[in-house]
């Protein structure tokens, strides 16, 4: 019941478009015309409605099937706007059974296929641009019909992929990854639609030509039937031998006219048939060319996808190569560091061996070493005692300096007080007797100068100010205040100086300890060498002589080593200059190598481009030659067939003519004998014989025309069979062979292009390796020269210790030198 309701709803939907012939039942959709008419109203550019001629023959199901196929392809290729799926080609619906729909539309399979096509048409019309009119038409239907139509649209939506249905639109990534690796370009899609449309138009024209050929064949059958009727009438009329010669001649003339007309009609139909056949051949060639172009476009699309995939792989491989290059560079740096460490280790091993040899040599002078140790200990004890004495003297010196400073301050105070007393004495001498008390107090203060305080002075000054302010009192007051200010300033300065002196003392103590240790070590070495040199000539025994010999030998070795190092330094400077020159030359060579590499790659690319162009030209020439040879073969076969048919016709006509002449002579003799028996005169006999000969010639002509008509029929049937066989087998015969040959040529061209690419990549890889090797060699040479320079500079320049420049350092150094000299 639901399917019937849906069928009624679809019929109502299609009738709402004001069709030329309204639909009465759902089965009338099997011819595809209603679908094409409705869809052309939805989208006139994509769905071109090209109605063919309506024929009443039983072979119309082929035209219906082709119309349905064309409609299905157009439905699948129609691009839809973004809120909806990209196209109906993404659906999982099976292909409808077009043959059963066209031949038996009342079967259940055909009805299911028609329902599928109708649902697709409904969905496309609702989703296509400008769908407002279609939606308005649907809204104008009944509610039941609207519900059924919505169910049909939902059935189509269920067949689409889940990602497409949920996200919708061509921008969905799931659809792109599911269907194709890359989206189809709009230019290719438009070209493909144009080719499909032209193919459909050509197929429609072929179908029209086939229907015209069928009509011409029916006309030819009618003409042959009329000719047969005329021949039968002629035979019936000629069966009566008593007719008059005038009637016979009139009928013969009419028959001749009819035959001439029939021949003209036959020639006209043959000419039209040849024209139609030539047009059909041209159209089939065009269809084949369009098919080849479509296949080439599909192949080019596949090749484009493959090239994109290969480019992605190459990009990934380049990234991996870059990572490996970085790792190799890191490993090369580690190797260089390892080599430097190995070289340092070897140098240390050599020095260790030399030291062991020296220790072995010095093992014989063990007693001398013990004595030297005792001397060193004694010297160290003496140096410690001297340091202690120096420290005590420094303390005493600091105390004496402090006492000197205190005494200088006391002397300054006494001098100031003396000046004050002198001034007071002068004032007293000049003053009056009223100031006796003040002088007495001043004398008492002078008698006790050490007990004067700031309060006493201020008190006295206040008393003076209360009495009478004298000049001396003011001076005393001013000086007392200045003294107080200076005391306060000295206190602040003393605190800052004490902190600074403490810091300097700590730094001086640290540097003193360090310099003492270094000086003691150096002094110890000097004393050791002096004792060795002094005890050398005066010592007795083999041990002292061996020690002196060893020391002298060591001194000679040191001098020789110094000379050798100087020579090595000069050689290294020379080698460094040579290496710098070589590096400059290597830079120039590297720049030239890079230029050569770029030039070679450019040359190889030009060669490959030229070769590909030449191969394309050769392929095009071969294609043209193949087409020309095919045309020549066809023309030669047709000529041979025509010659064989003419030969057979001539042979058969010659035999038939002989037999007919013999029969005619036999009949003439029989008629003459019969007339002479009946007593007919000679004139009537001659007239009757002439009429009979004319009848016989007309009968022969009629037979010849009949044979010609039969040949024309056979020729038409053969041509029709050949055309159908060629039309059905062209895609599997010559096309397969041409496809195989073209594929072989394409594969050979691809192999050659791959070889050229491999050669260029191998050259690039080799040049990169050479460049890396030269750069690593350059880096190693530079590092080696730097290491040699550093080693030579270290051996040439001894470590210079800083010399103390402070006052304490200079005093300590002078005292140490004086103590050692003592």
ZAMARGU-4260 file (C-alpha; in steps of 0.2 Angstrom, whole numbers, plus 5000, padded with zeros to 4 digits):
<rodrens>
0) 5000/5000/5000 | 5014/5012/5004 | 5022/5009/4987 | 5005/5013/4978 | 5003/5029/4989
5) 5021/5034/4984 | 5018/5031/4966 | 5002/5041/4966 | 5011/5055/4975 | 5025/5055/4962
10) 5013/5055/4948 | 5004/5070/4956 | 5021/5078/4958 | 5026/5076/4940 | 5009/5082/4934
15) 5011/5098/4944 | 5024/5103/4931 | 5011/5105/4917 | 5017/5091/4905 | 5013/5090/4887
20) 5005/5073/4890 | 4999/5071/4908 | 5002/5055/4917 | 4988/5043/4919 | 4998/5029/4928
25) 5016/5026/4936 | 5021/5014/4922 | 5021/5028/4909 | 5037/5035/4916 | 5046/5020/4909
30) 5050/5029/4892 | 5060/5043/4902 | 5052/5057/4892 | 5043/5064/4907 | 5058/5063/4918
35) 5068/5073/4905 | 5054/5086/4903 | 5053/5089/4922 | 5072/5089/4925 | 5074/5101/4910
40) 5062/5113/4919 | 5072/5111/4935 | 5089/5114/4926 | 5089/5118/4908 | 5108/5119/4905
45) 5112/5102/4913 | 5097/5092/4907 | 5095/5096/4889 | 5078/5089/4883 | 5081/5082/4865
50) 5065/5072/4861 | 5067/5059/4847 | 5054/5054/4834 | 5040/5044/4840 | 5039/5028/4831
55) 5026/5014/4834 | 5038/5000/4831 | 5042/4986/4844 | 5061/4991/4845 | 5057/5008/4854
60) 5062/5000/4871 | 5081/5003/4865 | 5077/5021/4864 | 5069/5021/4881 | 5083/5012/4889
65) 5096/5024/4882 | 5085/5039/4888 | 5084/5032/4905 | 5103/5029/4905 | 5107/5046/4900
70) 5095/5053/4913 | 5104/5043/4927 | 5121/5049/4922 | 5115/5067/4922 | 5107/5065/4939
75) 5124/5057/4946 | 5135/5071/4938 | 5124/5086/4943 | 5134/5096/4956 | 5123/5102/4971
80) 5125/5117/4982 | 5135/5117/4999 | 5122/5113/5012 | 5118/5097/5003 | 5129/5082/4997
85) 5141/5086/4983 | 5132/5074/4970 | 5121/5059/4970 | 5137/5049/4964 | 5141/5047/4983
90) 5125/5036/4987 | 5126/5017/4989 | 5111/5014/4978 | 5113/5000/4965 | 5111/5004/4946
95) 5093/5002/4941 | 5088/4988/4928 | 5086/4999/4913 | 5083/4985/4901 | 5069/4977/4911
100) 5061/4995/4914 | 5061/4998/4895 | 5055/4981/4890 | 5043/4976/4904 | 5038/4991/4915
105) 5024/4981/4924 | 5037/4969/4932 | 5041/4972/4951 | 5059/4974/4947 | 5055/4988/4934
110) 5043/4996/4946 | 5057/4997/4960 | 5069/5004/4947 | 5057/5017/4942 | 5054/5022/4960
115) 5073/5024/4963 | 5074/5035/4948 | 5059/5045/4953 | 5066/5048/4970 | 5082/5053/4963
120) 5073/5066/4952 | 5063/5072/4967 | 5079/5074/4978 | 5089/5083/4964 | 5074/5095/4960
125) 5072/5099/4979 | 5091/5101/4982 | 5096/5110/4965 | 5098/5129/4964 | 5081/5138/4962
130) 5072/5125/4972 | 5059/5138/4978 | 5047/5134/4964 | 5048/5115/4966 | 5045/5117/4985
135) 5030/5128/4981 | 5023/5115/4969 | 5026/5101/4983 | 5017/5112/4995 | 5002/5114/4984
140) 4999/5095/4984 | 4989/5085/4997 | 4996/5082/5014 | 4997/5063/5011 | 5007/5066/4995
145) 5018/5078/5004 | 5022/5065/5017 | 5026/5051/5004 | 5037/5063/4995 | 5047/5067/5011
150) 5049/5049/5014 | 5056/5046/4997 | 5069/5060/5000 | 5073/5052/5017 | 5076/5036/5008
155) 5089/5044/4996 | 5097/5053/5011 | 5100/5036/5020 | 5110/5030/5005 | 5123/5044/5007
160) 5138/5041/5018 | 5136/5046/5037 | 5150/5059/5036 | 5142/5067/5021 | 5125/5066/5029
165) 5130/5074/5045 | 5142/5087/5039 | 5135/5090/5022 | 5144/5099/5008 | 5160/5097/4997
170) 5171/5104/5011 | 5169/5087/5021 | 5186/5079/5023 | 5178/5062/5025 | 5171/5062/5008
175) 5187/5068/5000 | 5197/5054/5008 | 5184/5041/5005 | 5180/5044/4986 | 5196/5051/4979
180) 5213/5057/4985 | 5210/5074/4978 | 5195/5084/4973 | 5191/5084/4954 | 5195/5101/4946
185) 5180/5111/4939 | 5188/5112/4922 | 5189/5093/4920 | 5171/5091/4927 | 5164/5103/4915
190) 5173/5095/4900 | 5167/5078/4906 | 5149/5084/4907 | 5151/5092/4889 | 5158/5075/4883
195) 5144/5065/4891 | 5131/5078/4884 | 5138/5077/4866 | 5139/5058/4867 | 5121/5057/4872
200) 5116/5069/4858 | 5126/5058/4845 | 5118/5043/4852 | 5101/5051/4850 | 5105/5055/4832
205) 5111/5037/4829 | 5094/5031/4835 | 5085/5044/4824 | 5095/5037/4809 | 5091/5019/4814
210) 5073/5024/4814 | 5075/5033/4797 | 5083/5017/4790 | 5069/5007/4796 | 5056/5018/4788
215) 5066/5018/4772 | 5067/4999/4773 | 5048/4999/4775 | 5046/5010/4760 | 5057/4999/4750
220) 5046/4984/4755 | 5031/4993/4750 | 5039/4997/4733 | 5044/4979/4731 | 5026/4973/4735
225) 5019/4985/4722 | 5032/4979/4710 | 5027/4961/4714 | 5008/4966/4712 | 5012/4974/4695
230) 5022/4958/4689 | 5008/4947/4695 | 4995/4958/4686 | 5006/4958/4671 | 5007/4939/4671
235) 4989/4937/4673 | 4985/4948/4659 | 4998/4940/4648 | 4991/4923/4652 | 4977/4926/4640
240) 4985/4925/4622 | 4970/4932/4614 | 4973/4950/4619 | 4977/4963/4606 | 4994/4969/4603
245) 4989/4987/4607 | 4983/4983/4625 | 4999/4973/4627 | 5010/4987/4621 | 5001/4999/4632
250) 5003/4988/4647 | 5021/4985/4643 | 5024/5004/4642 | 5015/5007/4659 | 5025/4993/4667
255) 5041/5001/4660 | 5036/5017/4667 | 5032/5009/4684 | 5049/5000/4683 | 5058/5017/4679
260) 5050/5025/4694 | 5054/5011/4705 | 5072/5011/4699 | 5072/5030/4702 | 5065/5028/4720
265) 5077/5014/4723 | 5092/5025/4718 | 5086/5039/4728 | 5084/5028/4743 | 5101/5020/4740
270) 5109/5037/4739 | 5100/5043/4755 | 5105/5026/4763 | 5123/5029/4759 | 5122/5047/4766
275) 5115/5041/4782 | 5128/5027/4783 | 5142/5040/4780 | 5134/5051/4794 | 5133/5036/4805
280) 5151/5032/4803 | 5156/5049/4806 | 5146/5050/4822 | 5153/5033/4828 | 5170/5040/4825
285) 5167/5055/4834 | 5159/5045/4849 | 5175/5034/4849 | 5186/5050/4849 | 5176/5057/4863
290) 5177/5041/4873 | 5196/5041/4870 | 5197/5059/4876 | 5187/5055/4892 | 5198/5040/4896
295) 5213/5050/4893 | 5206/5063/4905 | 5203/5050/4918 | 5221/5043/4916 | 5228/5061/4917
300) 5218/5063/4933 | 5225/5047/4940 | 5242/5052/4935 | 5240/5069/4943 | 5235/5060/4959
305) 5250/5048/4958 | 5262/5063/4956 | 5254/5072/4971 | 5256/5056/4981 | 5274/5054/4975
310) 5278/5073/4979 | 5272/5070/4997 | 5283/5055/4998 | 5298/5065/4991 | 5294/5079/5004
315) 5294/5066/5018 | 5310/5058/5012 | 5318/5075/5011 | 5314/5079/5029 | 5320/5062/5034
320) 5337/5065/5024 | 5338/5082/5033 | 5336/5074/5050 | 5349/5061/5045 | 5361/5075/5039
325) 5360/5083/5056 | 5363/5067/5065 | 5378/5064/5054 | 5385/5081/5057 | 5383/5079/5076
330) 5391/5062/5075 | 5405/5070/5065 | 5408/5083/5078 | 5408/5070/5091 | 5421/5060/5081
335) 5432/5076/5080 | 5431/5078/5098 | 5435/5060/5101 | 5450/5062/5090 | 5456/5077/5099
340) 5454/5068/5116 | 5464/5054/5109 | 5477/5065/5104 | 5478/5073/5121 | 5478/5056/5129
345) 5493/5051/5118 | 5502/5067/5123 | 5498/5064/5141 | 5504/5046/5140 | 5520/5052/5132
350) 5523/5065/5146 | 5519/5051/5159 | 5532/5040/5151 | 5545/5054/5151 | 5541/5057/5169
355) 5542/5039/5174 | 5559/5038/5165 | 5565/5054/5175 | 5559/5046/5191 | 5568/5030/5187
360) 5584/5040/5183 | 5581/5050/5199 | 5579/5034/5210 | 5598/5032/5211 | 5600/5049/5220
365) 5588/5045/5234 | 5600/5051/5248 | 5602/5067/5239 | 5583/5069/5239 | 5582/5066/5257
370) 5595/5079/5261 | 5585/5091/5250 | 5569/5087/5259 | 5578/5091/5276 | 5585/5107/5269
375) 5567/5112/5263 | 5560/5108/5279 | 5573/5118/5288 | 5570/5132/5276 | 5551/5131/5279
380) 5553/5132/5297 | 5564/5147/5296 | 5552/5155/5284 | 5538/5151/5296 | 5548/5159/5311
385) 5552/5174/5300 | 5534/5176/5295 | 5529/5176/5314 | 5543/5189/5317 | 5536/5199/5303
390) 5518/5198/5310 | 5524/5203/5327 | 5534/5218/5319 | 5519/5223/5309 | 5509/5223/5325
395) 5522/5233/5334 | 5524/5245/5319 | 5505/5248/5319 | 5505/5251/5338 | 5520/5263/5336
400) 5511/5272/5322 | 5495/5273/5333 | 5505/5281/5347 | 5514/5293/5335 | 5496/5298/5329
405) 5490/5300/5347 | 5505/5310/5352 | 5504/5321/5337 | 5486/5325/5342 | 5491/5329/5360
410) 5505/5340/5353 | 5492/5349/5342 | 5481/5352/5357 | 5495/5358/5368 | 5500/5370/5354
415) 5483/5377/5352 | 5481/5379/5371 | 5498/5388/5372 | 5492/5400/5358 | 5476/5402/5368
420) 5486/5406/5384 | 5497/5418/5375 | 5482/5427/5369 | 5474/5427/5386 | 5490/5434/5393
425) 5490/5448/5381 | 5472/5452/5385 | 5476/5452/5403 | 5490/5464/5401 | 5479/5475/5391
430) 5463/5473/5401 | 5457/5481/5417 | 5457/5475/5435 | 5439/5471/5434 | 5444/5455/5425
435) 5454/5447/5439 | 5442/5434/5443 | 5442/5428/5425 | 5461/5428/5424 | 5461/5418/5439
440) 5449/5405/5432 | 5460/5405/5416 | 5475/5402/5426 | 5467/5388/5435 | 5462/5381/5418
445) 5480/5383/5412 | 5487/5374/5427 | 5476/5359/5423 | 5475/5358/5404 | 5472/5340/5403
450) 5456/5342/5414 | 5447/5355/5402 | 5431/5349/5395 | 5419/5355/5382 | 5406/5359/5396
455) 5419/5369/5406 | 5424/5379/5390 | 5405/5382/5386 | 5402/5387/5404 | 5416/5399/5404
460) 5411/5406/5387 | 5393/5408/5394 | 5399/5418/5409 | 5410/5428/5398 | 5395/5432/5386
465) 5385/5436/5401 | 5398/5448/5407 | 5406/5456/5392 | 5410/5447/5376 | 5429/5450/5372
470) 5438/5446/5356 | 5448/5432/5364 | 5433/5424/5371 | 5425/5423/5354 | 5440/5416/5346
475) 5441/5402/5360 | 5423/5399/5357 | 5425/5397/5338 | 5440/5386/5340 | 5432/5375/5352
480) 5417/5373/5340 | 5429/5369/5326 | 5438/5356/5336 | 5422/5348/5340 | 5417/5348/5322
485) 5434/5340/5317 | 5432/5327/5331 | 5415/5322/5324 | 5422/5321/5306 | 5437/5311/5311
490) 5426/5299/5320 | 5415/5296/5305 | 5430/5295/5294 | 5439/5283/5305 | 5424/5271/5305
495) 5424/5271/5286 | 5442/5269/5285 | 5442/5255/5298 | 5429/5245/5287 | 5439/5248/5271
500) 5456/5244/5280 | 5448/5228/5286 | 5442/5223/5269 | 5460/5227/5262 | 5468/5218/5276
505) 5458/5202/5272 | 5462/5203/5253 | 5480/5207/5257 | 5481/5192/5269 | 5473/5180/5256
510) 5485/5187/5242 | 5500/5186/5255 | 5496/5167/5258 | 5495/5163/5240 | 5510/5173/5235
515) 5520/5165/5250 | 5516/5148/5244 | 5520/5151/5226 | 5536/5160/5231 | 5541/5146/5243
520) 5538/5133/5229 | 5548/5144/5217 | 5562/5147/5230 | 5562/5129/5235 | 5565/5124/5216
525) 5579/5137/5215 | 5587/5132/5231 | 5586/5114/5225 | 5595/5118/5209 | 5608/5129/5217
530) 5612/5115/5230 | 5613/5103/5216 | 5625/5114/5206 | 5635/5118/5221 | 5637/5100/5227
535) 5640/5094/5210 | 5659/5097/5209 | 5662/5095/5228 | 5651/5080/5231 | 5659/5063/5232
540) 5653/5046/5227 | 5644/5039/5212 | 5627/5045/5218 | 5631/5064/5217 | 5640/5062/5200
545) 5625/5053/5193 | 5613/5066/5200 | 5623/5080/5192 | 5624/5071/5176 | 5605/5068/5176
550) 5602/5086/5179 | 5614/5092/5166 | 5606/5079/5154 | 5589/5086/5159 | 5594/5103/5155
555) 5601/5099/5138 | 5585/5090/5134 | 5575/5105/5139 | 5586/5116/5128 | 5585/5104/5114
560) 5566/5102/5116 | 5565/5121/5116 | 5575/5122/5099 | 5564/5108/5092 | 5548/5117/5097
565) 5554/5133/5089 | 5558/5124/5073 | 5541/5115/5074 | 5533/5132/5076 | 5541/5139/5061
570) 5536/5123/5051 | 5518/5125/5057 | 5517/5143/5052 | 5523/5138/5035 | 5510/5123/5034
575) 5497/5135/5040 | 5500/5147/5026 | 5500/5133/5014 | 5483/5126/5021 | 5475/5143/5020
580) 5480/5144/5002 | 5473/5126/4999 | 5457/5131/5008 | 5455/5146/4997 | 5457/5135/4982
585) 5445/5123/4989 | 5432/5137/4991 | 5434/5141/4973 | 5433/5123/4968 | 5417/5121/4978
590) 5409/5136/4970 | 5414/5129/4953 | 5407/5112/4957 | 5391/5119/4962 | 5389/5129/4946
595) 5394/5113/4936 | 5381/5103/4946 | 5367/5116/4942 | 5372/5117/4924 | 5372/5098/4922
600) 5355/5097/4930 | 5348/5110/4919 | 5355/5101/4904 | 5348/5085/4909 | 5331/5093/4911
605) 5331/5101/4894 | 5336/5084/4887 | 5322/5075/4895 | 5310/5089/4890 | 5316/5087/4872
610) 5315/5068/4872 | 5297/5068/4879 | 5292/5081/4866 | 5300/5070/4852 | 5291/5054/4859
615) 5274/5063/4860 | 5277/5069/4842 | 5281/5051/4837 | 5266/5044/4846 | 5255/5057/4837
620) 5262/5052/4820 | 5260/5034/4824 | 5242/5037/4828 | 5239/5046/4812 | 5247/5033/4802
625) 5237/5019/4811 | 5221/5028/4807 | 5226/5031/4788 | 5231/5012/4787 | 5214/5007/4794
630) 5205/5018/4781 | 5215/5011/4767 | 5212/4993/4773 | 5193/4996/4773 | 5193/5004/4756
635) 5203/4990/4749 | 5192/4977/4756 | 5177/4986/4750 | 5184/4987/4732 | 5189/4968/4732
640) 5171/4964/4738 | 5164/4974/4724 | 5175/4966/4711 | 5171/4949/4717 | 5152/4953/4717
645) 5153/4960/4699 | 5163/4945/4693 | 5149/4933/4700 | 5136/4944/4693 | 5143/4944/4676
650) 5146/4925/4676 | 5128/4922/4682 | 5121/4934/4669 | 5130/4926/4655 | 5124/4909/4659
655) 5106/4915/4661 | 5107/4925/4645 | 5112/4909/4635 | 5098/4899/4643 | 5085/4912/4640
660) 5091/4913/4621 | 5089/4895/4619 | 5072/4894/4627 | 5066/4909/4617 | 5072/4900/4601
665) 5063/4885/4606 | 5047/4894/4610 | 5048/4904/4594 | 5050/4887/4584 | 5035/4880/4594
670) 5024/4895/4591 | 5028/4895/4572 | 5024/4876/4571 | 5008/4879/4580 | 5003/4894/4569
675) 5007/4885/4553 | 4997/4870/4559 | 4982/4881/4563 | 4983/4890/4545 | 4988/4907/4551
680) 4996/4918/4537 | 5014/4924/4538 | 5010/4943/4543 | 5000/4938/4558 | 5013/4925/4563
685) 5027/4938/4562 | 5017/4950/4572 | 5013/4937/4585 | 5031/4933/4586 | 5036/4951/4588
690) 5024/4953/4602 | 5030/4937/4610 | 5048/4942/4609 | 5044/4959/4617 | 5034/4950/4631
695) 5049/4939/4634 | 5061/4954/4634 | 5050/4963/4646 | 5049/4947/4657 | 5068/4947/4657
700) 5069/4965/4662 | 5057/4961/4676 | 5067/4947/4682 | 5083/4958/4681 | 5074/4971/4691
705) 5068/4958/4704 | 5086/4952/4706 | 5092/4970/4708 | 5079/4973/4721 | 5084/4957/4730
710) 5102/4962/4729 | 5098/4979/4736 | 5088/4970/4750 | 5102/4958/4754 | 5115/4973/4753
715) 5104/4983/4766 | 5103/4968/4777 | 5122/4965/4777 | 5126/4983/4780 | 5114/4983/4794
720) 5121/4968/4802 | 5139/4974/4799 | 5134/4991/4807 | 5127/4983/4822 | 5142/4971/4824
725) 5154/4985/4822 | 5144/4996/4834 | 5144/4982/4847 | 5161/4976/4845 | 5171/4992/4842
730) 5174/4995/4860 | 5181/4977/4862 | 5191/4975/4846 | 5201/4989/4838 | 5199/5000/4854
735) 5207/4987/4865 | 5221/4985/4853 | 5224/5004/4852 | 5222/5005/4870 | 5235/4992/4873
740) 5247/5000/4861 | 5245/5017/4868 | 5247/5010/4886 | 5263/5001/4880 | 5270/5018/4873
745) 5265/5027/4889 | 5274/5014/4900 | 5290/5015/4889 | 5289/5034/4891 | 5287/5033/4909
750) 5301/5021/4911 | 5312/5033/4901 | 5307/5047/4912 | 5310/5037/4928 | 5328/5033/4922
755) 5331/5051/4918 | 5325/5056/4936 | 5335/5042/4944 | 5351/5048/4935 | 5348/5066/4940
760) 5345/5061/4958 | 5360/5050/4959 | 5371/5064/4952 | 5363/5076/4965 | 5367/5063/4979
765) 5385/5061/4973 | 5388/5080/4972 | 5380/5082/4990 | 5392/5068/4997 | 5407/5076/4989
770) 5402/5093/4996 | 5400/5086/5013 | 5417/5077/5012 | 5425/5093/5007 | 5417/5103/5020
775) 5421/5090/5034 | 5439/5090/5027 | 5440/5109/5028 | 5433/5109/5045 | 5445/5096/5051
780) 5460/5106/5044 | 5454/5122/5052 | 5452/5114/5069 | 5469/5106/5067 | 5477/5122/5064
785) 5468/5130/5078 | 5474/5117/5090 | 5492/5118/5084 | 5492/5137/5086 | 5485/5135/5104
790) 5498/5121/5108 | 5512/5132/5101 | 5506/5147/5110 | 5505/5137/5127 | 5522/5130/5125
795) 5530/5147/5120 | 5522/5158/5133 | 5524/5152/5151 | 5510/5157/5163 | 5513/5174/5170
800) 5507/5177/5188 | 5501/5194/5193 | 5513/5204/5202 | 5507/5213/5218 | 5505/5232/5216
805) 5498/5237/5233 | 5508/5245/5247 | 5506/5230/5259 | 5512/5218/5245 | 5527/5228/5240
810) 5532/5229/5259 | 5530/5210/5261 | 5540/5206/5245 | 5554/5218/5251 | 5554/5210/5268
815) 5554/5192/5261 | 5568/5196/5249 | 5578/5204/5263 | 5575/5189/5275 | 5580/5176/5261
820) 5596/5187/5257 | 5601/5186/5275
</rodrens>
